[in-house]
Amino acid sequence: MATDFVAITTIYSLKEEDNRLARRRKRKSRRRQEGRRILEHVPQYSIESGEEKPVTAARRFIQAEGILPPALLLVKRNEHTTDRYFWAEKGLFGAQYVEENHFLFPSLRVLEPSPGQEPLALASR
């Protein structure tokens, strides 16, 4: 009898733990998801930072290659970490900020989607 009680309480506590983990999922912001979809249509460049700080490597790469905005730069810091930057007319921004505030960037104007069509980003030059 005691073994049955232990087994039942163990199963119950595992179910409780699963429920708690399920509730902790991070809410996905619609505004940020929309910004991420817009940034998918922007040219991307992947570079490695080497010995420099990621932002310095991104700025030097932009200058050396003569990259025109808008552009997304993926700067590999080490084998585990990649920093994302957005090159706009007004400067270099963190990609997460741009995803959340894409409406503040004129180079990311969005066409109103027709029914059944995804929005597209226009690059203004």
C-alpha positions as a Markdown table, in Angstrom:
| # | Residue | x | y | z |
|---|---|---|---|---|
| 1 | Met | 0.0 | 0.0 | 0.0 |
| 2 | Ala | 2.8 | 2.4 | 0.9 |
| 3 | Thr | 4.5 | 1.8 | -2.5 |
| 4 | Asp | 1.2 | 2.7 | -4.3 |
| 5 | Phe | 0.9 | 6.0 | -2.4 |
| 6 | Val | 4.6 | 7.0 | -3.2 |
| 7 | Ala | 4.1 | 6.2 | -6.9 |
| 8 | Ile | 0.8 | 8.2 | -7.1 |
| 9 | Thr | 2.3 | 11.2 | -5.3 |
| 10 | Thr | 5.4 | 11.1 | -7.6 |
| 11 | Ile | 3.3 | 11.0 | -10.7 |
| 12 | Tyr | 1.1 | 13.8 | -9.4 |
| 13 | Ser | 4.2 | 16.0 | -8.6 |
| 14 | Leu | 5.6 | 15.4 | -12.0 |
| 15 | Lys | 2.4 | 16.5 | -13.7 |
| 16 | Glu | 2.4 | 19.6 | -11.5 |
| 17 | Glu | 5.9 | 20.4 | -12.6 |
| 18 | Asp | 5.0 | 20.0 | -16.3 |
| 19 | Asn | 2.1 | 22.4 | -15.8 |
| 20 | Arg | 4.3 | 25.0 | -14.2 |
| 21 | Leu | 6.9 | 24.7 | -17.0 |
| 22 | Ala | 4.1 | 25.1 | -19.6 |
| 23 | Arg | 3.0 | 28.3 | -18.1 |
| 24 | Arg | 6.4 | 29.9 | -18.2 |
| 25 | Arg | 6.6 | 30.1 | -22.0 |
| 26 | Lys | 7.6 | 33.5 | -23.2 |
| 27 | Arg | 4.9 | 35.5 | -24.9 |
| 28 | Lys | 5.7 | 36.3 | -28.5 |
| 29 | Ser | 5.0 | 39.9 | -29.4 |
| 30 | Arg | 3.0 | 40.4 | -32.6 |
| 31 | Arg | 4.9 | 43.6 | -33.2 |
| 32 | Arg | 8.2 | 41.9 | -32.9 |
| 33 | Gln | 7.1 | 39.0 | -35.1 |
| 34 | Glu | 6.0 | 41.4 | -37.8 |
| 35 | Gly | 9.4 | 43.2 | -37.6 |
| 36 | Arg | 11.2 | 39.9 | -37.9 |
| 37 | Arg | 9.2 | 39.1 | -41.1 |
| 38 | Ile | 10.1 | 42.5 | -42.6 |
| 39 | Leu | 13.8 | 42.0 | -41.8 |
| 40 | Glu | 13.7 | 38.7 | -43.7 |
| 41 | His | 13.5 | 40.7 | -46.9 |
| 42 | Val | 16.5 | 42.9 | -46.2 |
| 43 | Pro | 20.0 | 41.9 | -47.5 |
| 44 | Gln | 22.1 | 40.0 | -44.9 |
| 45 | Tyr | 25.8 | 39.9 | -44.5 |
| 46 | Ser | 27.6 | 37.4 | -42.2 |
| 47 | Ile | 31.0 | 38.3 | -40.8 |
| 48 | Glu | 33.2 | 37.3 | -37.9 |
| 49 | Ser | 34.4 | 39.8 | -35.3 |
| 50 | Gly | 37.8 | 38.3 | -34.8 |
| 51 | Glu | 39.7 | 40.2 | -32.1 |
| 52 | Glu | 37.4 | 43.3 | -32.4 |
| 53 | Lys | 34.2 | 44.0 | -30.5 |
| 54 | Pro | 31.2 | 42.9 | -32.7 |
| 55 | Val | 29.9 | 46.5 | -33.2 |
| 56 | Thr | 33.4 | 47.7 | -34.3 |
| 57 | Ala | 33.7 | 44.8 | -36.7 |
| 58 | Ala | 30.3 | 45.6 | -38.2 |
| 59 | Arg | 31.1 | 49.3 | -38.6 |
| 60 | Arg | 34.5 | 48.5 | -40.3 |
| 61 | Phe | 32.9 | 46.0 | -42.6 |
| 62 | Ile | 30.2 | 48.5 | -43.6 |
| 63 | Gln | 32.8 | 51.1 | -44.4 |
| 64 | Ala | 35.2 | 48.7 | -46.2 |
| 65 | Glu | 32.5 | 47.2 | -48.4 |
| 66 | Gly | 30.5 | 50.4 | -48.9 |
| 67 | Ile | 27.2 | 48.8 | -47.9 |
| 68 | Leu | 24.1 | 50.9 | -48.4 |
| 69 | Pro | 21.3 | 50.8 | -46.0 |
| 70 | Pro | 19.1 | 48.9 | -45.3 |
| 71 | Ala | 21.1 | 45.8 | -44.4 |
| 72 | Leu | 21.3 | 43.2 | -41.7 |
| 73 | Leu | 24.7 | 42.2 | -40.3 |
| 74 | Leu | 25.2 | 38.9 | -38.5 |
| 75 | Val | 28.5 | 39.2 | -36.5 |
| 76 | Lys | 29.8 | 36.0 | -35.1 |
| 77 | Arg | 31.4 | 36.7 | -31.8 |
| 78 | Asn | 32.4 | 33.1 | -31.0 |
| 79 | Glu | 31.2 | 29.6 | -31.9 |
| 80 | His | 28.1 | 30.0 | -29.7 |
| 81 | Thr | 27.1 | 33.7 | -30.0 |
| 82 | Thr | 26.1 | 35.8 | -33.0 |
| 83 | Asp | 25.1 | 39.4 | -32.7 |
| 84 | Arg | 22.6 | 41.0 | -35.1 |
| 85 | Tyr | 22.7 | 44.6 | -36.3 |
| 86 | Phe | 20.6 | 46.6 | -38.6 |
| 87 | Trp | 22.3 | 49.2 | -40.8 |
| 88 | Ala | 19.9 | 52.1 | -41.4 |
| 89 | Glu | 20.2 | 55.6 | -42.8 |
| 90 | Lys | 20.6 | 57.0 | -39.3 |
| 91 | Gly | 23.2 | 54.5 | -38.1 |
| 92 | Leu | 23.7 | 51.0 | -36.7 |
| 93 | Phe | 21.0 | 49.6 | -34.5 |
| 94 | Gly | 20.5 | 46.3 | -32.6 |
| 95 | Ala | 18.3 | 44.0 | -34.7 |
| 96 | Gln | 16.0 | 43.3 | -31.8 |
| 97 | Tyr | 15.3 | 47.0 | -31.3 |
| 98 | Val | 14.5 | 47.3 | -35.0 |
| 99 | Glu | 12.2 | 44.3 | -34.9 |
| 100 | Glu | 10.2 | 45.9 | -32.1 |
| 101 | Asn | 10.2 | 49.4 | -33.6 |
| 102 | His | 10.3 | 48.7 | -37.3 |
| 103 | Phe | 7.7 | 51.4 | -38.0 |
| 104 | Leu | 10.3 | 54.1 | -37.0 |
| 105 | Phe | 12.6 | 53.2 | -39.9 |
| 106 | Pro | 11.6 | 54.7 | -43.2 |
| 107 | Ser | 13.8 | 52.2 | -45.1 |
| 108 | Leu | 11.4 | 49.4 | -43.9 |
| 109 | Arg | 8.2 | 50.8 | -45.2 |
| 110 | Val | 5.7 | 48.0 | -45.7 |
| 111 | Leu | 3.3 | 47.6 | -48.5 |
| 112 | Glu | -0.2 | 46.8 | -47.4 |
| 113 | Pro | -0.8 | 43.1 | -48.1 |
| 114 | Ser | -3.5 | 42.1 | -50.5 |
| 115 | Pro | -5.6 | 39.2 | -49.3 |
| 116 | Gly | -3.5 | 36.0 | -49.2 |
| 117 | Gln | -0.2 | 37.8 | -49.7 |
| 118 | Glu | 2.6 | 38.6 | -47.1 |
| 119 | Pro | 3.8 | 42.2 | -46.6 |
| 120 | Leu | 7.0 | 43.0 | -48.5 |
| 121 | Ala | 9.7 | 45.4 | -47.4 |
| 122 | Leu | 10.8 | 48.2 | -49.8 |
| 123 | Ala | 14.4 | 49.5 | -49.8 |
| 124 | Ser | 14.4 | 53.2 | -50.3 |
| 125 | Arg | 17.6 | 54.5 | -51.8 |
